[in-house]
């Protein structure tokens, strides 16, 4: 499997994906998928993700098999065929986009670092049984209503 995180990175558990109601016009407001991550100290990060990423995370967490592979399954199969292994995913805050993530791969040429959308990175990490980390700085900041 993978090695531990670097200094300033905290390993988290992927708790699940939930619908969060946001203030909106109209009686019911709007809902959006939110990925919930939790560290050993019970600190949580609630991170908005797209609906496709939310479905991919939910399917991976519930170990549901579907007849045809989704994009995240295909990405993992490609990496495996190229003898690359996902070492870990690291999520951090991004000043404009809310959050950013990096996937660390072990490949024949050494370590490869790929930027990715956090929801996609988590969906692939779950399929690869790779650990997910969040930077301490990100976990220490309160999770407000992200843009």
N, CA and C atoms as an extended XYZ file, in Angstrom:
441
Properties=species:S:1:pos:R:3:atomname:S:1:resname:S:1:resid:I:1 pbc="F F F"
N         0.846       -1.171        0.000 N   UNK     1
C         0.000        0.000        0.000 CA  UNK     1
C         0.886        1.226        0.000 C   UNK     1
N         0.555        2.247        0.739 N   UNK     2
C         1.228        3.533        0.613 CA  UNK     2
C         2.046        3.856        1.844 C   UNK     2
N         2.918        4.834        1.668 N   UNK     3
C         3.706        5.307        2.800 CA  UNK     3
C         2.935        6.403        3.521 C   UNK     3
N         3.419        6.807        4.674 N   UNK     4
C         2.740        7.830        5.456 CA  UNK     4
C         2.825        9.196        4.813 C   UNK     4
N         2.041       10.112        5.358 N   UNK     5
C         2.023       11.471        4.840 CA  UNK     5
C         3.264       12.237        5.261 C   UNK     5
N         3.463       13.353        4.623 N   UNK     6
C         4.584       14.226        4.933 CA  UNK     6
C         4.227       15.114        6.120 C   UNK     6
N         5.202       15.854        6.608 N   UNK     7
C         4.957       16.792        7.714 CA  UNK     7
C         3.874       17.782        7.289 C   UNK     7
N         2.972       18.047        8.190 N   UNK     8
C         1.886       18.983        7.888 CA  UNK     8
C         0.685       18.345        7.226 C   UNK     8
N         0.731       17.016        7.029 N   UNK     9
C        -0.399       16.296        6.436 CA  UNK     9
C        -1.013       15.380        7.474 C   UNK     9
N        -2.336       15.361        7.528 N   UNK    10
C        -3.073       14.552        8.500 CA  UNK    10
C        -3.920       13.541        7.733 C   UNK    10
N        -3.764       12.265        8.062 N   UNK    11
C        -4.574       11.254        7.392 CA  UNK    11
C        -6.022       11.373        7.843 C   UNK    11
N        -6.937       11.220        6.888 N   UNK    12
C        -8.360       11.327        7.177 CA  UNK    12
C        -9.100       10.099        6.661 C   UNK    12
N       -10.243        9.887        7.267 N   UNK    13
C       -11.167        8.844        6.827 CA  UNK    13
C       -12.215        9.506        5.947 C   UNK    13
N       -12.590        8.832        4.878 N   UNK    14
C       -13.683        9.324        4.046 CA  UNK    14
C       -14.965        8.814        4.679 C   UNK    14
N       -15.715        9.721        5.302 N   UNK    15
C       -16.937        9.347        6.014 CA  UNK    15
C       -18.062        9.059        5.033 C   UNK    15
N       -18.210        9.913        4.040 N   UNK    16
C       -19.270        9.720        3.061 CA  UNK    16
C       -19.580       10.997        2.322 C   UNK    16
N       -20.607       10.896        1.484 N   UNK    17
C       -21.096       12.042        0.727 CA  UNK    17
C       -22.540       12.264        1.141 C   UNK    17
N       -22.852       13.517        1.430 N   UNK    18
C       -24.180       13.868        1.914 CA  UNK    18
C       -24.701       15.069        1.151 C   UNK    18
N       -26.004       15.198        1.114 N   UNK    19
C       -26.623       16.375        0.513 CA  UNK    19
C       -26.679       17.466        1.567 C   UNK    19
N       -26.213       18.652        1.213 N   UNK    20
C       -26.255       19.793        2.124 CA  UNK    20
C       -27.164       20.849        1.516 C   UNK    20
N       -28.061       21.351        2.332 N   UNK    21
C       -28.966       22.392        1.871 CA  UNK    21
C       -28.263       23.731        2.021 C   UNK    21
N       -28.324       24.523        0.958 N   UNK    22
C       -27.746       25.857        1.016 CA  UNK    22
C       -28.853       26.880        0.849 C   UNK    22
N       -28.607       28.059        1.354 N   UNK    23
C       -29.603       29.121        1.248 CA  UNK    23
C       -29.806       29.439       -0.222 C   UNK    23
N       -31.045       29.495       -0.606 N   UNK    24
C       -31.350       29.799       -1.997 CA  UNK    24
C       -32.670       30.510       -2.093 C   UNK    24
N       -32.970       30.923       -3.268 N   UNK    25
C       -34.245       31.588       -3.473 CA  UNK    25
C       -35.314       30.525       -3.585 C   UNK    25
N       -36.430       30.773       -3.008 N   UNK    26
C       -37.510       29.797       -3.005 CA  UNK    26
C       -37.614       29.145       -1.645 C   UNK    26
N       -38.649       28.353       -1.476 N   UNK    27
C       -38.927       27.759       -0.171 CA  UNK    27
C       -37.930       26.675        0.215 C   UNK    27
N       -37.545       25.854       -0.738 N   UNK    28
C       -36.738       24.698       -0.386 CA  UNK    28
C       -35.239       24.957       -0.425 C   UNK    28
N       -34.791       25.972       -1.117 N   UNK    29
C       -33.357       26.194       -1.250 CA  UNK    29
C       -32.749       25.165       -2.184 C   UNK    29
N       -31.446       25.144       -2.262 N   UNK    30
C       -30.740       24.227       -3.141 CA  UNK    30
C       -29.958       23.221       -2.317 C   UNK    30
N       -29.747       22.049       -2.888 N   UNK    31
C       -28.891       21.069       -2.219 CA  UNK    31
C       -27.682       20.820       -3.115 C   UNK    31
N       -26.592       20.436       -2.471 N   UNK    32
C       -25.379       20.108       -3.202 CA  UNK    32
C       -24.687       18.973       -2.458 C   UNK    32
N       -23.944       18.143       -3.187 N   UNK    33
C       -23.215       17.073       -2.518 CA  UNK    33
C       -22.002       17.618       -1.770 C   UNK    33
N       -21.784       17.086       -0.588 N   UNK    34
C       -20.655       17.485        0.248 CA  UNK    34
C       -19.927       16.220        0.689 C   UNK    34
N       -18.630       16.187        0.441 N   UNK    35
C       -17.776       15.084        0.865 CA  UNK    35
C       -17.309       15.377        2.285 C   UNK    35
N       -17.494       14.418        3.184 N   UNK    36
C       -17.098       14.601        4.582 CA  UNK    36
C       -15.879       13.727        4.872 C   UNK    36
N       -14.817       14.399        5.358 N   UNK    37
C       -13.578       13.737        5.748 CA  UNK    37
C       -13.366       13.981        7.235 C   UNK    37
N       -12.820       12.991        7.959 N   UNK    38
C       -12.629       13.113        9.414 CA  UNK    38
C       -11.276       12.554        9.807 C   UNK    38
N       -10.573       13.292       10.681 N   UNK    39
C        -9.282       12.798       11.164 CA  UNK    39
C        -9.464       12.074       12.491 C   UNK    39
N        -8.372       11.548       13.031 N   UNK    40
C        -8.426       10.768       14.275 CA  UNK    40
C        -8.866       11.612       15.471 C   UNK    40
N        -8.678       12.941       15.406 N   UNK    41
C        -9.103       13.838       16.483 CA  UNK    41
C       -10.562       14.267       16.308 C   UNK    41
N       -11.262       13.650       15.357 N   UNK    42
C       -12.674       13.905       15.072 CA  UNK    42
C       -12.938       15.269       14.432 C   UNK    42
N       -11.896       15.902       13.906 N   UNK    43
C       -12.107       17.135       13.150 CA  UNK    43
C       -12.633       16.748       11.777 C   UNK    43
N       -13.613       17.500       11.297 N   UNK    44
C       -14.212       17.187       10.005 CA  UNK    44
C       -13.986       18.297        8.997 C   UNK    44
N       -13.875       17.886        7.762 N   UNK    45
C       -13.824       18.802        6.642 CA  UNK    45
C       -15.010       18.474        5.756 C   UNK    45
N       -15.844       19.461        5.487 N   UNK    46
C       -17.000       19.307        4.612 CA  UNK    46
C       -16.670       20.034        3.317 C   UNK    46
N       -16.484       19.276        2.252 N   UNK    47
C       -15.988       19.825        1.007 CA  UNK    47
C       -17.009       19.609       -0.115 C   UNK    47
N       -17.490       20.674       -0.728 N   UNK    48
C       -18.422       20.514       -1.853 CA  UNK    48
C       -17.752       19.781       -3.012 C   UNK    48
N       -18.489       18.877       -3.637 N   UNK    49
C       -17.998       18.152       -4.806 CA  UNK    49
C       -19.106       18.112       -5.846 C   UNK    49
N       -18.752       17.768       -7.059 N   UNK    50
C       -19.738       17.631       -8.124 CA  UNK    50
C       -20.561       16.368       -7.952 C   UNK    50
N       -21.684       16.329       -8.622 N   UNK    51
C       -22.581       15.181       -8.474 CA  UNK    51
C       -21.966       13.897       -9.028 C   UNK    51
N       -21.193       13.983      -10.104 N   UNK    52
C       -20.543       12.780      -10.652 CA  UNK    52
C       -19.500       12.231       -9.680 C   UNK    52
N       -18.709       13.137       -9.087 N   UNK    53
C       -17.703       12.713       -8.108 CA  UNK    53
C       -18.376       12.141       -6.862 C   UNK    53
N       -19.487       12.754       -6.452 N   UNK    54
C       -20.224       12.257       -5.288 CA  UNK    54
C       -20.702       10.827       -5.525 C   UNK    54
N       -21.241       10.564       -6.704 N   UNK    55
C       -21.688        9.210       -7.034 CA  UNK    55
C       -20.512        8.239       -7.037 C   UNK    55
N       -19.391        8.648       -7.617 N   UNK    56
C       -18.219        7.778       -7.677 CA  UNK    56
C       -17.697        7.458       -6.278 C   UNK    56
N       -17.677        8.435       -5.383 N   UNK    57
C       -17.238        8.203       -4.001 CA  UNK    57
C       -18.221        7.273       -3.297 C   UNK    57
N       -19.511        7.526       -3.457 N   UNK    58
C       -20.528        6.683       -2.814 CA  UNK    58
C       -20.409        5.227       -3.272 C   UNK    58
N       -20.251        5.018       -4.571 N   UNK    59
C       -20.123        3.651       -5.092 CA  UNK    59
C       -18.879        2.959       -4.534 C   UNK    59
N       -17.776        3.701       -4.439 N   UNK    60
C       -16.542        3.109       -3.908 CA  UNK    60
C       -16.678        2.777       -2.426 C   UNK    60
N       -17.283        3.674       -1.655 N   UNK    61
C       -17.449        3.424       -0.215 CA  UNK    61
C       -18.368        2.236        0.057 C   UNK    61
N       -19.408        2.110       -0.743 N   UNK    62
C       -20.373        1.031       -0.529 CA  UNK    62
C       -19.978       -0.253       -1.263 C   UNK    62
N       -18.831       -0.209       -1.959 N   UNK    63
C       -18.292       -1.368       -2.681 CA  UNK    63
C       -19.303       -1.942       -3.682 C   UNK    63
N       -20.097       -1.047       -4.268 N   UNK    64
C       -21.078       -1.477       -5.264 CA  UNK    64
C       -20.373       -1.722       -6.594 C   UNK    64
N       -20.712       -2.827       -7.194 N   UNK    65
C       -20.177       -3.154       -8.505 CA  UNK    65
C       -21.225       -2.800       -9.546 C   UNK    65
N       -20.757       -2.201      -10.614 N   UNK    66
C       -21.668       -1.872      -11.701 CA  UNK    66
C       -21.183       -2.595      -12.953 C   UNK    66
N       -22.088       -2.833      -13.914 N   UNK    67
C       -21.722       -3.656      -15.067 CA  UNK    67
C       -20.570       -3.095      -15.909 C   UNK    67
N       -20.504       -1.792      -16.054 N   UNK    68
C       -19.455       -1.190      -16.869 CA  UNK    68
C       -18.661       -0.215      -16.012 C   UNK    68
N       -17.354       -0.136      -16.220 N   UNK    69
C       -16.537        0.740      -15.371 CA  UNK    69
C       -16.837        2.222      -15.598 C   UNK    69
N       -16.808        2.971      -14.519 N   UNK    70
C       -16.922        4.423      -14.594 CA  UNK    70
C       -15.540        4.996      -14.886 C   UNK    70
N       -15.484        6.281      -15.111 N   UNK    71
C       -14.228        6.950      -15.448 CA  UNK    71
C       -13.146        6.700      -14.406 C   UNK    71
N       -13.512        6.726      -13.112 N   UNK    72
C       -12.521        6.523      -12.048 CA  UNK    72
C       -11.998        5.088      -12.045 C   UNK    72
N       -12.864        4.131      -12.364 N   UNK    73
C       -12.426        2.736      -12.488 CA  UNK    73
C       -11.463        2.597      -13.658 C   UNK    73
N       -11.789        3.240      -14.772 N   UNK    74
C       -10.933        3.197      -15.952 CA  UNK    74
C        -9.567        3.818      -15.653 C   UNK    74
N        -9.561        4.967      -14.978 N   UNK    75
C        -8.293        5.631      -14.637 CA  UNK    75
C        -7.417        4.705      -13.800 C   UNK    75
N        -8.014        4.025      -12.838 N   UNK    76
C        -7.237        3.112      -11.996 CA  UNK    76
C        -6.704        1.933      -12.812 C   UNK    76
N        -7.520        1.403      -13.723 N   UNK    77
C        -7.067        0.292      -14.569 CA  UNK    77
C        -5.896        0.711      -15.458 C   UNK    77
N        -5.963        1.934      -15.978 N   UNK    78
C        -4.862        2.440      -16.809 CA  UNK    78
C        -3.583        2.524      -15.986 C   UNK    78
N        -3.696        3.093      -14.768 N   UNK    79
C        -2.521        3.192      -13.907 CA  UNK    79
C        -1.939        1.809      -13.609 C   UNK    79
N        -2.815        0.845      -13.323 N   UNK    80
C        -2.349       -0.508      -13.020 CA  UNK    80
C        -1.646       -1.130      -14.223 C   UNK    80
N        -2.187       -0.933      -15.421 N   UNK    81
C        -1.565       -1.488      -16.637 CA  UNK    81
C        -0.203       -0.857      -16.903 C   UNK    81
N        -0.028        0.383      -16.455 N   UNK    82
C         1.247        1.079      -16.622 CA  UNK    82
C         2.171        0.844      -15.438 C   UNK    82
N         1.783       -0.067      -14.552 N   UNK    83
C         2.547       -0.409      -13.348 CA  UNK    83
C         2.779        0.791      -12.436 C   UNK    83
N         1.813        1.690      -12.405 N   UNK    84
C         1.876        2.832      -11.486 CA  UNK    84
C         0.944        2.551      -10.313 C   UNK    84
N         1.329        3.014       -9.146 N   UNK    85
C         0.564        2.770       -7.928 CA  UNK    85
C         0.281        4.106       -7.232 C   UNK    85
N        -0.956        4.288       -6.813 N   UNK    86
C        -1.295        5.500       -6.075 CA  UNK    86
C        -0.760        5.367       -4.660 C   UNK    86
N         0.098        6.291       -4.256 N   UNK    87
C         0.684        6.287       -2.922 CA  UNK    87
C        -0.204        7.002       -1.913 C   UNK    87
N        -0.706        8.173       -2.305 N   UNK    88
C        -1.580        8.929       -1.414 CA  UNK    88
C        -2.188       10.092       -2.178 C   UNK    88
N        -3.223       10.658       -1.569 N   UNK    89
C        -3.865       11.876       -2.065 CA  UNK    89
C        -3.748       12.913       -0.971 C   UNK    89
N        -3.431       14.158       -1.339 N   UNK    90
C        -3.334       15.243       -0.370 CA  UNK    90
C        -4.264       16.371       -0.820 C   UNK    90
N        -5.096       16.827        0.112 N   UNK    91
C        -6.054       17.908       -0.151 CA  UNK    91
C        -5.645       19.136        0.651 C   UNK    91
N        -5.743       20.287        0.011 N   UNK    92
C        -5.422       21.556        0.665 CA  UNK    92
C        -6.422       22.610        0.200 C   UNK    92
N        -6.457       23.716        0.925 N   UNK    93
C        -7.296       24.840        0.501 CA  UNK    93
C        -6.654       25.521       -0.693 C   UNK    93
N        -7.516       26.057       -1.538 N   UNK    94
C        -7.068       26.862       -2.675 CA  UNK    94
C        -7.717       28.224       -2.539 C   UNK    94
N        -6.951       29.304       -2.674 N   UNK    95
C        -7.506       30.636       -2.416 CA  UNK    95
C        -8.660       31.033       -3.333 C   UNK    95
N        -8.729       30.448       -4.524 N   UNK    96
C        -9.791       30.822       -5.456 CA  UNK    96
C       -10.840       29.728       -5.588 C   UNK    96
N       -10.392       28.493       -5.779 N   UNK    97
C       -11.308       27.387       -6.078 CA  UNK    97
C       -11.844       26.651       -4.858 C   UNK    97
N       -11.497       27.056       -3.670 N   UNK    98
C       -11.966       26.359       -2.469 CA  UNK    98
C       -10.993       25.298       -2.009 C   UNK    98
N       -10.806       24.238       -2.822 N   UNK    99
C        -9.895       23.155       -2.470 CA  UNK    99
C        -9.146       22.692       -3.707 C   UNK    99
N        -7.982       22.118       -3.470 N   UNK   100
C        -7.191       21.509       -4.531 CA  UNK   100
C        -6.632       20.202       -3.989 C   UNK   100
N        -6.224       19.327       -4.881 N   UNK   101
C        -5.623       18.078       -4.414 CA  UNK   101
C        -4.520       17.646       -5.356 C   UNK   101
N        -3.696       16.755       -4.841 N   UNK   102
C        -2.591       16.187       -5.590 CA  UNK   102
C        -2.609       14.682       -5.357 C   UNK   102
N        -2.421       13.938       -6.432 N   UNK   103
C        -2.292       12.486       -6.352 CA  UNK   103
C        -0.810       12.156       -6.508 C   UNK   103
N        -0.252       11.416       -5.541 N   UNK   104
C         1.139       10.978       -5.601 CA  UNK   104
C         1.160        9.539       -6.107 C   UNK   104
N         1.878        9.330       -7.198 N   UNK   105
C         1.984        8.011       -7.803 CA  UNK   105
C         3.409        7.491       -7.696 C   UNK   105
N         3.536        6.182       -7.559 N   UNK   106
C         4.830        5.511       -7.675 CA  UNK   106
C         4.827        4.867       -9.055 C   UNK   106
N         5.751        5.307       -9.889 N   UNK   107
C         5.827        4.800      -11.256 CA  UNK   107
C         7.255        4.338      -11.534 C   UNK   107
N         7.464        3.738      -12.692 N   UNK   108
C         8.792        3.220      -13.031 CA  UNK   108
C         9.856        4.311      -13.032 C   UNK   108
N         9.471        5.544      -13.358 N   UNK   109
C        10.450        6.639      -13.363 CA  UNK   109
C        10.554        7.349      -12.025 C   UNK   109
N         9.900        6.817      -11.001 N   UNK   110
C         9.943        7.419       -9.671 CA  UNK   110
C         8.593        7.997       -9.284 C   UNK   110
N         8.636        8.983       -8.408 N   UNK   111
C         7.380        9.588       -7.949 CA  UNK   111
C         6.847       10.557       -8.999 C   UNK   111
N         5.553       10.435       -9.260 N   UNK   112
C         4.859       11.326      -10.185 CA  UNK   112
C         3.776       12.037       -9.383 C   UNK   112
N         3.677       13.347       -9.569 N   UNK   113
C         2.706       14.156       -8.838 CA  UNK   113
C         1.710       14.731       -9.844 C   UNK   113
N         0.428       14.407       -9.635 N   UNK   114
C        -0.615       14.859      -10.550 CA  UNK   114
C        -1.637       15.724       -9.818 C   UNK   114
N        -1.892       16.944      -10.282 N   UNK   115
C        -2.974       17.731       -9.705 CA  UNK   115
C        -4.310       17.141      -10.160 C   UNK   115
N        -5.322       17.230       -9.289 N   UNK   116
C        -6.644       16.688       -9.612 CA  UNK   116
C        -7.708       17.417       -8.803 C   UNK   116
N        -8.928       17.347       -9.288 N   UNK   117
C       -10.044       17.848       -8.498 CA  UNK   117
C       -10.159       16.955       -7.262 C   UNK   117
N       -10.409       17.518       -6.080 N   UNK   118
C       -10.456       16.702       -4.860 CA  UNK   118
C       -11.442       15.537       -4.918 C   UNK   118
N       -12.623       15.749       -5.456 N   UNK   119
C       -13.601       14.660       -5.530 CA  UNK   119
C       -13.114       13.511       -6.386 C   UNK   119
N       -12.480       13.838       -7.516 N   UNK   120
C       -11.910       12.804       -8.387 CA  UNK   120
C       -10.770       12.071       -7.694 C   UNK   120
N        -9.896       12.822       -7.036 N   UNK   121
C        -8.754       12.214       -6.349 CA  UNK   121
C        -9.217       11.249       -5.260 C   UNK   121
N       -10.216       11.641       -4.488 N   UNK   122
C       -10.735       10.769       -3.425 CA  UNK   122
C       -11.398        9.537       -4.029 C   UNK   122
N       -12.170        9.700       -5.090 N   UNK   123
C       -12.839        8.558       -5.722 CA  UNK   123
C       -11.818        7.531       -6.210 C   UNK   123
N       -10.716        7.999       -6.791 N   UNK   124
C        -9.676        7.085       -7.268 CA  UNK   124
C        -8.924        6.461       -6.087 C   UNK   124
N        -8.621        7.273       -5.071 N   UNK   125
C        -7.911        6.750       -3.891 CA  UNK   125
C        -8.700        5.638       -3.214 C   UNK   125
N       -10.006        5.807       -3.097 N   UNK   126
C       -10.834        4.769       -2.474 CA  UNK   126
C       -10.757        3.465       -3.257 C   UNK   126
N       -10.791        3.558       -4.573 N   UNK   127
C       -10.722        2.359       -5.403 CA  UNK   127
C        -9.358        1.672       -5.292 C   UNK   127
N        -8.317        2.462       -5.041 N   UNK   128
C        -6.961        1.917       -4.944 CA  UNK   128
C        -6.570        1.578       -3.509 C   UNK   128
N        -7.460        1.773       -2.563 N   UNK   129
C        -7.153        1.589       -1.138 CA  UNK   129
C        -5.943        2.415       -0.721 C   UNK   129
N        -5.848        3.619       -1.262 N   UNK   130
C        -4.749        4.532       -0.935 CA  UNK   130
C        -5.231        5.533        0.117 C   UNK   130
N        -4.346        5.972        0.996 N   UNK   131
C        -4.749        6.911        2.040 CA  UNK   131
C        -4.998        8.318        1.497 C   UNK   131
N        -5.873        9.020        2.202 N   UNK   132
C        -6.190       10.409        1.878 CA  UNK   132
C        -5.712       11.263        3.038 C   UNK   132
N        -5.026       12.346        2.717 N   UNK   133
C        -4.516       13.286        3.707 CA  UNK   133
C        -5.073       14.670        3.429 C   UNK   133
N        -5.167       15.466        4.487 N   UNK   134
C        -5.540       16.873        4.375 CA  UNK   134
C        -4.444       17.652        5.081 C   UNK   134
N        -4.088       18.806        4.552 N   UNK   135
C        -3.064       19.591        5.224 CA  UNK   135
C        -3.593       20.078        6.571 C   UNK   135
N        -2.701       20.161        7.539 N   UNK   136
C        -3.070       20.638        8.879 CA  UNK   136
C        -3.688       22.024        8.793 C   UNK   136
N        -3.136       22.860        7.966 N   UNK   137
C        -3.664       24.218        7.798 CA  UNK   137
C        -5.129       24.195        7.350 C   UNK   137
N        -5.457       23.285        6.452 N   UNK   138
C        -6.830       23.170        5.959 CA  UNK   138
C        -7.764       22.664        7.050 C   UNK   138
N        -7.327       21.665        7.810 N   UNK   139
C        -8.165       21.126        8.884 CA  UNK   139
C        -8.344       22.128       10.019 C   UNK   139
N        -7.366       22.979       10.237 N   UNK   140
C        -7.428       23.944       11.336 CA  UNK   140
C        -8.366       25.112       11.053 C   UNK   140
N        -8.637       25.378        9.784 N   UNK   141
C        -9.529       26.481        9.434 CA  UNK   141
C       -10.968       26.001        9.513 C   UNK   141
N       -11.837       26.837       10.032 N   UNK   142
C       -13.246       26.427       10.112 CA  UNK   142
C       -13.828       26.210        8.726 C   UNK   142
N       -14.678       25.193        8.623 N   UNK   143
C       -15.353       24.913        7.370 CA  UNK   143
C       -16.629       25.728        7.342 C   UNK   143
N       -16.599       26.767        6.576 N   UNK   144
C       -17.797       27.592        6.416 CA  UNK   144
C       -18.556       27.176        5.185 C   UNK   144
N       -19.447       27.993        4.766 N   UNK   145
C       -20.200       27.728        3.546 CA  UNK   145
C       -19.311       28.121        2.380 C   UNK   145
N       -18.675       27.127        1.746 N   UNK   146
C       -17.728       27.383        0.650 CA  UNK   146
C       -18.456       27.912       -0.563 C   UNK   146
N       -17.720       28.635       -1.390 N   UNK   147
C       -18.316       29.147       -2.614 CA  UNK   147
C       -18.654       28.022       -3.531 C   UNK   147
